[in-house]
């Protein structure tokens, strides 16, 4: 009998795919969502089922603004937020409204591989910029800006996907200054900002929204549940007005008003804060387990840095190693990872690989790394 697939993932039984950057089913908050649904639906509010306000339900934006302001350490106003159907849909909206086919966008090298897919869908010219241990190398940008100005620069400033680096505070300020001087937008994908397991990252790029060049993307996919398809853009109000007045929202109204109502209750009842603390404890333990297993089982020729947050370990292999070729052997060993070339804007990074600790329990992470040991044993 064929199984009807209901989720994006379809991992065969017995396989440990460390390439998967999803929350595990065991961490999806079914009880919290049930409580929130009962609370919200008991309010006898039919507006949940009506076309929503283009910028997003005002009560939900007020609850979200208070939640974010408490974590960011700086005030966030309801009118500073526009509700989206997740960060990916927000990024697609930005591409539609703030760039045209043929425009240049700058990305970090490496960068989130599915963002590259979205940029390609819009016919954008993608140029990669170098990174180091403190994130994007902002000091190298000004010479390039004199020659070529992008429509926007896409960055993942906190616990980067895939490298897990965090952009230094001084570089954030310099990047904002350059965006104002050379008149380009910064699209900051800040979906991992609240998932720190050691020290908190610098204040988010969203805190510079009043500069008028920042479009900060946030999402409940990483801090609550991806199936909600709910996120936000934080930006200067004139930029949000430009989005709220687009044809998509004029025709369909605000995005996800029903889900917004449920998540409003999640926030107001304190369930979001409780779940975030639970996630940080669970992911922190998994991060530690994966790091220890990698040090115990992999040859010293494979190097990596310990991530302070997010979901990922970014492994560097000796020059000449092609991780795409190694993936075929990994699959024969019932283990998976994502090869570095997927994260490159120019088909580079062949000797890198991304592993995620978000989907599996600690025992399964250990099993996966033991299988990788057999794949990588010839690198000793």
N, C-alpha and C positions, 0 to 999 in steps of 0.2 A: 504494500500500500504506500503510495507516495505521501510524503509529509508536506503539508502546506506551510510555506515559509512566511513568517510574520515579522522577522527582524532583518536588519541589514546583514548581520553576520550569519554564516553557515559553516561553522567549523566542524570538520568530521570528528566523530568520537575517537578519543585517544590521542588527539593532536593537541599540543600546547603551542599556540601561536603567539609568540611574544611580540609580534608586530602589531597586535590589536591595541589601539589606544582608546578603548571604550571603558566605561564603568562596568563592573561585573554585575550580573543579575542579583547577586546577594546583597549588593549595596544600593539597589533601587528602592526608594522609600514608599512601599505600597501602603503601609499603615498610616504614614503621615498624609499621603494623598487621600486616603479614605476619610480620615478625620477632617481634612480641609474641605473635601467635597461636601460632606455632611454639614459642616459649618456654613459654607457659602450658600448652598442650596436651601438651607433653612431660613435664609434672609428674605425670601419671597421677592427677589429682585429679578424681574424679567429682562432687564437691560443686558444681562449676561448673554442672552440669546439674540440680541439685536446687532445690527451693524455697529461696529465700535468707532469711537473717536479716532480720527486719522493718526494722531500722535500716540494714542494708547489711552486706556481708561485712566482718568485723573486720580482716582483713589488708589489704583494699583501703582501708578507712578510715584505717588506720595509715599506709599509704603516702601517701595523699592529705593527711593531716594534716601529715606531715613536709614534703611539697612546699609546701603553703600556708604553713606556719609559716616556711619559709625565705624566701618572698617577702613575707609580711606583716611580718616582723620581730618577731613576737610568737608565743609557743607556741600551737599548735592541737592539741587532744587528739582521738584517734579517737572518743571518746564525745561530742564537741562537734558531730559531723557525722551527718546522716541522708541516705542516698543517694536520689536522685530520678531520674525519666526525663526529665531536662532541667529548665531553669529554668521553662519554661512550665507543665509538669506540677507542679512545686513550688508555683508561684503558685496553680494551681487547687486544690491540696491546702490551702493556707493559706486560700483563700476558703471552702472547704467546712468547715474545722474552726475557724476563728477569726472567722467572720462569718455572718450569716443574711440571707436575702432582705429587702430594705428597709433594711438597715444602711447607714450612711454611710462611704465611704472617701474619703480625700483623696489627690489626685495633684498632681504638678507640671503647670504649664501652660506649655509643652507636655509631653506624656508619650508613652511608647511606645504606638503606636496599637493593637497587638494585646493589650496588657494591658487596654485599655479594653474590648475584645471579651470577654475573660475575665470582667471585672467585670460586664458586662452579662449574660452567661450566668448569673451567680449572682444577678441581680436586685438589685445593689447600687446605692446612690445615690452618684454620683460628683461630687465638688466639686474644681475646679481651684484651685491656689495659685500666686501669682506667683513668677517667677524673675528673677535678674539675672545678671551675669557671674560671680558666685561661687556660682551654684546657687540652690536654694530659699531664699526670703527668710524665714528662720526667725524673725526679729524681729517679723514681722507675725502670728505664729500665736497668741500667748497670748490676745489679745483674742477671737479666734475660738473658742478652746478654752473660754473661759468660757461662750460661747453654745451651742456644739455640739461634742460629742466624737465623733471617728470611731472605728470599730472598729479601723482601722489606717490608716496613712499609707504610701503606696507612693512610693518614691523611687529614682532611678537616680543614685547619688552620684558615680560616677567616669565621665567621658567620656560624658556623658548622651546618650541616644537620644531625640530627634534633635539637641539643641542643642550637644552635645559639651562643655558646661560641667562643671566639677568642684566639688562642694560643699566649701567652705572648712573647714579643721579646726575652727575655733572654732564654726562653725555646726553641725557634727556633734555636738560635745559639748553644745551648747545644745539641740539637738533631742532627744538622749537624755534630758537633764534634764527637758524638758517631757513626754516620754512617760511618765516615771516619776511626775511630779507629777500628771498628768491621766489616767494609766492607759489608754494606748492603745498598740498595737503599731506598730513601724516595720518595714515590709517593704522591705528594701534589695536591689535588683536590681543585683548587683555583677559582672555577667558580663564587663564590659570592664576591670575593675580592673587586670589584668596586662598589658593592651595599651597601654602608654605608649610614646610615641616621642620625648618630650622628658623633662621632669622627672617623677618618679614622683608619683602622687597622694598625698594624706594617707592614713594608715592606714585600712583599711576599716571600715565600720560593724560588720562581724563582730567586730572587736576589742572592741566594747562588749557582747558577747553576755551576759556575766554580769549586766548590768543587768536582764535578765529581760523586756525589751520588744523585743528585736531578733530578727528572722527574716531572715537574710542568704541570698540565693539566688546560687548559683554554677553554672557550666556548662562542660562540655568542648566545647560547640558552637562557641565562638569561639576556643578555644585548641588544639583538636585536630580534631574533626570533628562536624558536627551530626547526621549519620546514626547516631552512637552512641546518641543520646538518653540522655545520662548527665549528671547534675548532682548538686547537693547543697544541703542547708540547713544552715547553721551557726547554732546558737542555744543558749540555756541548756538543760541536760539535761532539766529538767522539761518544757519545751516540746517537745523532741524526743520525749520519752516519750509525750506526748499525741498526737503524729502517729503514732509507731510502733504505738500501740495501736488505731488506727482500723480500721474494718471492711475497708477496701480492702487494707491490709497484712496484717491477720489472715487474710483469705481467700486472697490471692495470694502472700503472703510478700514479702520485700524486692524492690525494683525493680531489674531488669537485673543479676542476679548473674553471668550469663555475660559480658556486656560489661564488668562491673566487674573480672572476672578478667583480661581482656585488657588493660584500661587499667592495672591494677596492674602488669603487666609493662612497659607503656609507661613508667610512672613509675620503676620499679625499675631498668630498663636505661638510664635517662638519656635516653630518646627524647623524653619530654615536654619536658624542658628544652631539648634541641636544637631541637625543632620550635617552641617558643615563641620562641626567639631568631631562627629563620628567619622566622617570621611577622612579628615586629617589624621586621626589616630590610625585608621585602617590603612590608608595609603602610606603613612609614615612607616608602619611596620613592614609593609610590602617592599617599600624602597630599601629599607635596611636589609631585608632578606635577599633581595635580588643582588644588591651590592656585595654582600658577603659571599653569595654563591659564585658570582663572577670572579671575585678575587681568589676563591678557593679552587675553582675548576678550570679557568681559562689561562692560557699561557701569558707570561708577562709581556710578550710582544704586542698584545692587544691592550690598549690603554683607554681610560675613560675617567671622567670627573664625577664626583658624587653630586647628584642633583639636590638642590635645596627645596625644591617644590615641583609641581607639575606631575607628569606621568612617565618621564622618559630618561633612559640612559643612552648616550651617544657614544658608540664604540669606534675607536680608530684602529685600523689594521695596518700592518707594514705596507709601505709603498709596493705597488705591483699586485696586491691582493684585490681580486674582483669579487665583492660580496654578492653581486647578482649571480655569479657562477656558483658561489658557495650555497646559495639558497636552494638550488636543485638537490644537493646532497642533504641539506637540512630537512627538506620535505620528505626525503626517504627515511629520515630518522624521526619523523612525526613531530617536528618542531619548526617554528617559523620565526622570521624577523623581517624587517623592511630594509632593503639595501639602500645605501646612501644616495645612489644616483637618482632615486625618486624625489629627493629633496633638493635637487640641483636645478638651477635655471639654465644651465649650459651643459648638461650631461656629464658633470664632473662628480667628485666625491665617491668614486668607485670603491675606495678602500674604507668606507664607513658603513655603519649599520645602526638602526634604531631599535632598541628594545623597550617595551612598556611593562610596567608592573601593575597597571590599573585593573586588568581584567581577571587576574588569577590570584588564588589564595597562595600563602607562602609556600606550602608543600608543593604545589604545582609549579611555582617559579623555580624551586630547587630541581624538580624533574626536568623542566625545560632546559636549564643551564647544563645539567649533566648530559643531556642529549647534544647540546651545542658543543660540549667538550669533544665528542667524537667527530663532529663536523670540522672543528678547528684544530685537531690534534697535530696535523702535519705542519702547523705554523711554529711549533716549538723550535 
